[in-house]
Amino acid sequence: MLVRLIVVALFAVQLAAAISAGTAKNALRLHNKYRSKHSAPALKWNKDLEKFAQSWANRCVFEHSGEPGQGENLAMGMKDFSGAIGAWYNEVKDYDYNNPGFSSATGHFTQVVWKSTTEVGCGVKSCPNGKMYVCSYKPPGNVVTPDNSFFKKNVLPN
């Protein structure tokens, strides 16, 4: 009975395990490297966002959480956060600064560099279909209005 409890406890710890401090530092560094190219201030790491992102990644389901009050980027199958965050940022090539606004082809990029976003937390889980990466952001980016004024103020050219 005691062995069974220990195994269950170890499994529960593994499911809730957060990313390492080094991985968190690297994910934050990568975000801030890309943000600096667009005159966006550096993000701070938020442990609550990390916990949420990790719990969402643990589901191994490639769909957005819809969590109110926060933004979110997802990636699956990348080798590491460098690949995931780099892929999100690479959408910059499709963003039209002369016609700013939301597009599913550039939404990851715009969330990464969104000037008003101040905090990020990320999680990763090895899933049957590959690694699932989730980063959560506060306040959220990609705020859509009829005149796209928030995009004009928050997604600046490099």
Buried (B, 14 or more C-beta within 10 A) or exposed (E): EEEEEEEEEEEEEEEEEBBEEEBBEBBBBBBBEBBEEBEBEEBEBBEEBBBBBBBBBBEBEBEEBEBEEBBBBBBBBBEBBEBBBBBBBEBBEEBEEEEBBBBEEBBBBBBBBBBBBBBBBBBBBEBEEBBBBBBBBBEBBBBEEEEBEBBEEBBBEE
